[in-house]
Amino acid sequence: MDKKDILSYSYEELLLEMESIGEKCFRGKQVYSWLHEKLAEDFSQMTNLSKEFRERLNEQYEIKKMKTAARQISRNDPTEKFLFELADGNRIESVLMRYNYGNSVCVSSQVGCRMGCRFCASAIGGLERNLEVSEMLGQIYQIQRITGERVSNIVVMGTGEPLDNYGNFVKFIRMVSDSHGLHISQRNITASTCGIVPAIRQLAEEGLQITLALSLHGSSQEKRKQLMPVANKYELSEVLEACDRYFESTGRRITFEYSMVKGVNDREEDARELSAMLKGRNCHLNLIPVNPVKERDFEKPNRKNALQFKNKLEKNGINVTIRKERGSDIDGACGQLRRKFAGSEKEK
């Protein structure tokens, strides 16, 4: 008999599950607290439960293990990168970034990615599978165990497209922000999407308070098509309309992510088109000089050109920043650490 993934049960689901196996409701509360507040990795650690009950739990349920395959600590800034090995042998990345306002963790939502964005290392090799709720939560729990530090902010911007794993992603948001668990404010959670229009519209009706970050990367439909295959399915006008709906429903300002690729989308005409597109929208534009990926021939613009691009946008009234690079000495590009380990194993 396959054991049930107990870490993926919501608070309400776990109470019902414990009742279904003949236990009192308060037992479910105790187990949930051990899993999501005390971050127990094994049923034997749940010392206020009887030995018989713990053995029964162990027979029917599993707490999915997440092994740390690699840990890199930046010498340049307070950033750490983790490569986690899942129960089936697949590997995912997570990044811990320390800021004055608290610790932020960048979480992966899939093993690999099928979106195929041209400049992204995560998409090389395609999608292996979606992550379970327990595996998304597990990244944060494992980092808290390793560092002994509380995580207060989450960005779902690691490997994968979260809206391509919609059900698990939304449940993860609800559980990680639940008062019975880590209780991280939804306003401290940002999720990035390449622009799956029906899912953005659905997310707008979920009653969540997370920030939506749209991977824009092109100043026009044609530019997006050059860089993002998803643009062949959804027109830019549709994507922007869905983002407007998200803002109207939630009151949460949209962040637009714009990876700057030298000679591709960093020209004066791009600045003009971007300004016209975003003017009047309650939004923030994040300029991200692209991380070089050895499998691609894209280059990042130099600092001077990036600043000139930013200044042109600001003169047109656009709220814009250049994202500060973090962890450049520890495989800073998303997907790089996982690919490096995969490559080294093939060479053996």
C-alpha positions as CSV (number, residue, x, y, z in Angstrom):
1,M,0.0,0.0,0.0
2,D,1.4,3.4,-1.0
3,K,1.7,5.8,2.0
4,K,-0.2,9.0,1.9
5,D,1.7,12.4,1.5
6,I,0.6,13.8,4.9
7,L,2.5,17.1,4.4
8,S,0.2,18.0,1.5
9,Y,-3.0,17.9,3.6
10,S,-4.4,21.3,4.5
11,Y,-5.3,22.0,8.1
12,E,-9.0,21.2,7.5
13,E,-8.2,18.1,5.4
14,L,-5.9,16.7,8.1
15,L,-8.5,17.1,10.8
16,L,-11.0,15.2,8.6
17,E,-8.4,12.6,7.8
18,M,-7.6,11.9,11.4
19,E,-11.3,11.6,12.2
20,S,-11.6,9.1,9.3
21,I,-9.1,6.8,11.0
22,G,-10.9,7.0,14.3
23,E,-8.9,9.7,16.0
24,K,-10.2,12.7,17.9
25,C,-10.1,16.1,16.1
26,F,-7.4,17.5,18.4
27,R,-5.0,14.8,17.2
28,G,-5.2,16.3,13.8
29,K,-4.3,19.7,15.3
30,Q,-1.3,18.2,17.1
31,V,0.0,16.5,14.0
32,Y,-0.4,19.6,11.9
33,S,1.5,21.7,14.4
34,W,4.3,19.2,14.4
35,L,4.5,19.2,10.6
36,H,4.0,22.9,9.8
37,E,5.1,24.8,12.9
38,K,7.8,22.6,14.5
39,L,8.8,21.2,11.1
40,A,9.1,17.6,12.3
41,E,10.8,15.4,9.7
42,D,9.8,12.1,11.3
43,F,6.8,10.8,13.3
44,S,9.1,9.7,16.1
45,Q,9.8,13.4,16.9
46,M,6.1,13.9,17.8
47,T,6.7,13.3,21.5
48,N,3.2,14.3,22.8
49,L,1.6,11.5,20.7
50,S,1.4,7.9,22.0
51,K,4.0,5.4,20.6
52,E,1.1,3.4,19.2
53,F,-0.4,6.4,17.3
54,R,3.0,7.4,16.0
55,E,3.6,3.8,14.7
56,R,0.2,3.9,13.1
57,L,0.9,7.2,11.4
58,N,4.2,5.8,10.1
59,E,2.4,2.8,8.6
60,Q,-0.1,4.8,6.7
61,Y,1.6,8.2,5.9
62,E,4.9,9.6,4.9
63,I,6.7,12.9,5.5
64,K,8.4,13.3,2.2
65,K,12.1,13.7,2.6
66,M,14.1,16.4,1.0
67,K,17.8,15.8,0.9
68,T,20.3,18.7,0.5
69,A,22.5,17.7,-2.5
70,A,24.4,21.0,-2.6
71,R,24.7,24.3,-0.8
72,Q,26.5,27.3,-2.1
73,I,27.1,30.5,0.0
74,S,27.9,33.7,-1.8
75,R,31.0,35.6,-0.9
76,N,29.6,38.8,-2.5
77,D,26.2,39.2,-0.7
78,P,24.0,37.4,1.9
79,T,22.7,34.8,-0.5
80,E,22.7,31.0,-0.4
81,K,21.6,28.6,-3.1
82,F,20.4,25.1,-2.4
83,L,20.0,22.0,-4.6
84,F,17.5,19.6,-3.1
85,E,17.0,16.0,-4.0
86,L,13.5,14.7,-3.9
87,A,12.3,11.3,-3.0
88,D,12.2,10.1,-6.6
89,G,15.8,11.4,-7.3
90,N,14.8,14.6,-9.1
91,R,16.5,17.8,-8.1
92,I,15.2,21.3,-7.7
93,E,16.8,24.7,-6.7
94,S,15.9,27.2,-4.0
95,V,17.6,30.4,-3.1
96,L,17.8,32.2,0.3
97,M,18.3,36.0,0.2
98,R,18.8,38.0,3.3
99,Y,17.5,41.5,3.4
100,N,17.1,44.2,6.1
101,Y,13.4,43.5,6.1
102,G,13.7,39.7,6.5
103,N,14.7,36.5,4.8
104,S,13.2,35.7,1.4
105,V,13.2,32.3,-0.3
106,C,12.9,31.8,-4.0
107,V,10.9,28.6,-4.5
108,S,10.6,26.2,-7.5
109,S,7.2,25.0,-8.5
110,Q,8.2,22.3,-11.1
111,V,11.0,20.0,-11.9
112,G,12.1,21.6,-15.2
113,C,9.8,23.8,-17.3
114,R,8.0,23.5,-20.6
115,M,7.5,27.2,-21.3
116,G,10.8,27.3,-23.3
117,C,11.8,30.9,-22.7
118,R,14.9,31.4,-24.9
119,F,17.1,33.0,-22.3
120,C,16.2,30.7,-19.4
121,A,18.4,27.7,-18.3
122,S,15.4,26.1,-16.5
123,A,13.6,25.4,-19.7
124,I,16.5,23.5,-21.3
125,G,15.4,19.8,-21.2
126,G,11.7,20.6,-20.8
127,L,9.4,19.6,-18.0
128,E,10.0,16.5,-15.8
129,R,6.9,16.9,-13.6
130,N,5.0,19.2,-11.3
131,L,6.0,19.6,-7.6
132,E,3.6,18.4,-5.0
133,V,2.4,20.9,-2.3
134,S,4.6,19.1,0.2
135,E,7.7,19.6,-2.1
136,M,7.0,23.3,-2.4
137,L,6.6,23.7,1.3
138,G,9.5,21.4,1.9
139,Q,12.0,23.9,0.3
140,I,11.1,26.6,2.9
141,Y,11.0,24.1,5.8
142,Q,14.4,22.6,4.9
143,I,16.0,26.1,4.6
144,Q,14.6,27.1,8.0
145,R,15.9,23.8,9.5
146,I,19.4,24.3,8.0
147,T,19.8,28.0,8.9
148,G,17.8,28.2,12.0
149,E,16.4,31.4,10.6
150,R,12.7,32.3,10.0
151,V,11.6,33.0,6.4
152,S,9.3,36.0,6.1
153,N,9.0,36.5,2.3
154,I,8.5,34.1,-0.6
155,V,9.0,34.5,-4.3
156,V,7.8,31.7,-6.5
157,M,10.3,32.5,-9.2
158,G,12.5,29.4,-9.2
159,T,12.4,26.6,-11.7
160,G,9.0,26.1,-13.3
161,E,5.8,28.0,-14.2
162,P,3.6,28.1,-11.1
163,L,0.4,28.6,-13.1
164,D,1.2,25.5,-15.0
165,N,0.9,23.7,-11.7
166,Y,-2.1,25.7,-10.7
167,G,-3.9,23.5,-8.1
168,N,-0.8,22.7,-6.1
169,F,0.5,26.3,-6.3
170,V,-2.7,27.8,-5.0
171,K,-2.9,25.2,-2.2
172,F,0.7,25.9,-1.3
173,I,0.0,29.7,-1.0
174,R,-3.0,29.0,1.3
175,M,-1.1,26.6,3.5
176,V,2.1,28.6,3.9
177,S,0.1,31.7,4.8
178,D,-2.3,29.8,7.1
179,S,-2.3,30.8,10.8
180,H,-1.8,27.1,11.8
181,G,1.5,26.9,9.9
182,L,4.3,29.4,9.2
183,H,1.7,32.2,8.8
184,I,3.7,34.1,6.2
185,S,1.6,37.1,5.0
186,Q,0.3,36.7,1.5
187,R,1.3,40.3,0.9
188,N,4.9,39.1,1.4
189,I,4.5,36.5,-1.4
190,T,5.2,37.1,-5.1
191,A,4.6,34.7,-7.9
192,S,6.0,35.0,-11.4
193,T,4.2,33.8,-14.5
194,C,5.1,34.0,-18.2
195,G,1.4,34.9,-19.0
196,I,-1.0,31.9,-19.0
197,V,-4.1,34.1,-19.5
198,P,-6.9,31.7,-18.3
199,A,-4.9,30.9,-15.1
200,I,-4.3,34.6,-14.4
201,R,-8.0,35.3,-14.7
202,Q,-8.8,32.3,-12.4
203,L,-6.2,33.5,-9.9
204,A,-7.9,36.9,-9.8
205,E,-11.0,35.2,-8.3
206,E,-9.2,33.2,-5.6
207,G,-9.4,35.9,-3.0
208,L,-5.6,35.9,-2.5
209,Q,-3.4,38.9,-1.7
210,I,-0.2,37.9,-3.3
211,T,1.7,40.0,-5.8
212,L,1.6,38.9,-9.4
213,A,4.8,39.3,-11.4
214,L,4.4,39.0,-15.2
215,S,7.4,38.0,-17.2
216,L,7.0,40.6,-20.0
217,H,10.5,40.6,-21.7
218,G,9.3,42.1,-24.9
219,S,7.9,45.6,-25.8
220,S,5.6,44.2,-28.4
221,Q,3.9,41.0,-29.4
222,E,6.6,40.2,-32.0
223,K,9.4,40.8,-29.6
224,R,7.8,38.5,-27.0
225,K,7.4,35.8,-29.7
226,Q,11.2,36.0,-30.3
227,L,11.9,35.3,-26.7
228,M,8.9,33.4,-25.3
229,P,7.0,30.6,-27.1
230,V,3.9,31.2,-24.8
231,A,3.4,34.4,-26.8
232,N,2.4,32.3,-29.8
233,K,-0.7,31.2,-27.8
234,Y,-1.6,34.4,-26.1
235,E,-1.7,37.9,-27.6
236,L,0.0,40.6,-25.5
237,S,-3.2,42.5,-25.3
238,E,-4.9,39.5,-23.7
239,V,-2.1,39.1,-21.2
240,L,-2.3,42.8,-20.2
241,E,-6.1,42.6,-19.9
242,A,-5.8,39.6,-17.6
243,C,-3.2,41.6,-15.5
244,D,-5.6,44.5,-15.3
245,R,-8.3,42.2,-14.1
246,Y,-6.0,40.8,-11.4
247,F,-5.3,44.4,-10.2
248,E,-9.0,45.3,-10.2
249,S,-10.0,42.2,-8.2
250,T,-7.2,42.2,-5.7
251,G,-5.9,45.8,-5.5
252,R,-2.4,44.4,-5.8
253,R,-0.1,46.3,-8.1
254,I,1.3,44.2,-10.9
255,T,5.1,43.8,-11.3
256,F,6.4,43.5,-14.8
257,E,9.6,41.6,-15.2
258,Y,11.8,42.6,-18.2
259,S,15.0,40.6,-18.9
260,M,17.2,42.9,-20.9
261,V,19.0,41.1,-23.8
262,K,21.7,43.1,-25.5
263,G,20.7,44.1,-29.0
264,V,17.3,42.3,-28.8
265,N,15.0,44.2,-26.5
266,D,17.1,47.1,-25.1
267,R,16.9,49.6,-27.9
268,E,15.4,53.1,-27.9
269,E,12.3,51.8,-29.7
270,D,11.8,49.3,-27.0
271,A,11.8,52.0,-24.3
272,R,9.3,54.0,-26.3
273,E,7.0,51.0,-26.8
274,L,7.3,49.9,-23.2
275,S,6.4,53.4,-22.0
276,A,3.3,53.5,-24.2
277,M,2.3,50.1,-23.0
278,L,2.6,50.7,-19.2
279,K,1.7,54.4,-19.0
280,G,-1.4,54.8,-16.9
281,R,-1.1,51.3,-15.4
282,N,-0.6,51.0,-11.6
283,C,2.5,48.8,-11.9
284,H,6.2,48.5,-11.3
285,L,8.7,47.5,-13.9
286,N,11.7,45.4,-12.9
287,L,14.6,45.5,-15.4
288,I,16.8,42.4,-15.2
289,P,20.0,42.4,-17.2
290,V,19.9,38.8,-18.5
291,N,22.1,36.1,-16.9
292,P,24.3,34.5,-19.6
293,V,23.5,30.9,-20.2
294,K,26.2,28.8,-21.9
295,E,23.6,26.9,-24.1
296,R,22.4,30.3,-25.4
297,D,24.2,33.2,-27.1
298,F,22.3,36.0,-25.4
299,E,24.4,38.7,-23.7
300,K,23.5,41.2,-21.0
301,P,23.7,44.9,-21.8
302,N,26.4,46.8,-20.0
303,R,25.6,48.9,-16.9
304,K,25.7,52.2,-18.8
305,N,23.1,51.1,-21.5
306,A,20.9,49.6,-18.8
307,L,20.9,52.9,-16.9
308,Q,20.1,54.9,-20.1
309,F,17.2,52.5,-20.8
310,K,15.9,53.0,-17.3
311,N,16.2,56.8,-17.5
312,K,14.2,56.9,-20.8
313,L,11.4,55.0,-19.1
314,E,11.4,57.2,-16.0
315,K,11.2,60.4,-18.1
316,N,7.9,58.9,-19.5
317,G,6.5,58.4,-15.9
318,I,7.2,54.7,-15.6
319,N,7.9,53.3,-12.1
320,V,11.1,51.3,-12.8
321,T,14.1,49.8,-11.1
322,I,17.1,47.7,-12.2
323,R,17.0,44.5,-10.1
324,K,20.1,44.2,-7.9
325,E,22.0,41.1,-8.9
326,R,22.3,38.5,-6.2
327,G,24.4,35.4,-6.0
328,S,26.3,36.0,-9.2
329,D,29.2,33.9,-7.9
330,I,27.0,30.9,-7.1
331,D,25.4,30.0,-10.4
332,G,23.1,33.0,-10.2
333,A,20.9,32.1,-13.2
334,C,17.8,30.2,-12.4
335,G,18.3,26.5,-13.3
336,Q,22.1,26.7,-13.5
337,L,23.0,24.7,-10.4
338,R,20.6,21.9,-11.3
339,R,22.0,21.7,-14.9
340,K,25.6,21.8,-13.6
341,F,25.0,18.8,-11.4
342,A,23.1,16.9,-14.2
343,G,26.0,17.6,-16.5
344,S,28.7,16.4,-14.1
345,E,26.8,13.1,-13.5
346,K,26.6,12.5,-17.3
347,E,30.4,12.8,-17.5
348,K,30.9,10.1,-14.9
